[in-house]
């Protein structure tokens, strides 16, 4: 029987989780720096992301893990993972295949622009 590898204890000790044990995870296209989406990770989702090379999130609505692209084909291949200075947000730089947003758009942040970047 193979033993499951846990998240590095040094990383786990630094993470600042919300009341549900989750941290926000921002997915960003690694080469263009385009912000694609926000998902949620617990320790296990982060561990899976780090060890598999595929972005894995915790679905709050479904109450289960999901690997981005398993059903849609819109895969996120992980290039790097970083914690912000407070260790309360994860930045996952990915190579996004297809749409990142569940609506079918490339990014979740292009539909409701409140202040255009040219102002």
NORVENWO-V64073 format. One record per residue. N is the residue number from 1. RES is the residue in one small letter. OMEGA is omega in radians with two decimals (none if undefined). D_CENTER is the distance of its C-alpha to the mean C-alpha in whole Angstrom. Layout:
[[N/RES/OMEGA/D_CENTER] [N/RES/OMEGA/D_CENTER]]
This chain:
[[1/x/3.13/30] [2/x/3.14/27] [3/x/3.13/25] [4/x/3.11/21] [5/x/-3.13/20] [6/x/3.02/18] [7/x/3.13/16] [8/x/-3.10/18] [9/x/3.12/20] [10/x/3.09/20] [11/x/-3.13/16] [12/x/-3.12/16] [13/x/-3.11/19] [14/x/-3.04/18] [15/x/3.04/15] [16/x/-3.06/16] [17/x/3.03/14] [18/x/-3.09/16] [19/x/3.12/19] [20/x/3.13/16] [21/x/-3.06/15] [22/x/2.99/11] [23/x/3.07/10] [24/x/3.13/8] [25/x/3.12/4] [26/x/3.06/5] [27/x/-3.10/5] [28/x/3.05/9] [29/x/-2.96/11] [30/x/-3.03/13] [31/x/-3.12/16] [32/x/-3.10/17] [33/x/3.09/14] [34/x/3.09/14] [35/x/-3.01/11] [36/x/-3.03/10] [37/x/3.01/8] [38/x/3.05/6] [39/x/-3.13/5] [40/x/3.12/6] [41/x/2.88/7] [42/x/-3.10/10] [43/x/-3.10/12] [44/x/3.10/12] [45/x/3.11/9] [46/x/3.11/8] [47/x/3.13/12] [48/x/3.11/11] [49/x/-3.11/8] [50/x/-3.05/11] [51/x/-3.07/14] [52/x/-3.06/13] [53/x/3.08/12] [54/x/-3.13/9] [55/x/-3.14/6] [56/x/-3.07/7] [57/x/2.99/6] [58/x/3.10/9] [59/x/3.13/11] [60/x/-3.11/13] [61/x/-3.12/16] [62/x/-3.13/16] [63/x/-3.13/16] [64/x/3.08/14] [65/x/3.01/12] [66/x/3.08/11] [67/x/-3.08/10] [68/x/3.08/9] [69/x/-3.12/12] [70/x/3.13/14] [71/x/-3.07/16] [72/x/-3.02/16] [73/x/-3.13/16] [74/x/-2.98/14] [75/x/2.98/12] [76/x/3.07/9] [77/x/-3.02/11] [78/x/3.08/9] [79/x/3.09/12] [80/x/3.10/11] [81/x/-3.13/9] [82/x/3.00/11] [83/x/3.03/12] [84/x/-3.02/13] [85/x/3.14/17] [86/x/-3.10/17] [87/x/3.09/14] [88/x/3.07/13] [89/x/3.11/10] [90/x/3.03/7] [91/x/3.14/7] [92/x/3.08/5] [93/x/-2.99/8] [94/x/2.88/9] [95/x/-3.05/12] [96/x/3.02/12] [97/x/-3.14/14] [98/x/-3.08/16] [99/x/3.04/14] [100/x/-3.06/11] [101/x/3.12/12] [102/x/3.11/14] [103/x/-3.11/17] [104/x/3.11/17] [105/x/3.13/17] [106/x/-3.11/15] [107/x/3.08/13] [108/x/-3.01/13] [109/x/3.13/15] [110/x/-3.06/18] [111/x/-3.05/20] [112/x/3.14/21] [113/x/-3.09/22] [114/x/3.10/24] [115/x/-3.12/25] [116/x/-3.09/25] [117/x/-3.12/24] [118/x/-3.14/28] [119/x/none/30]]
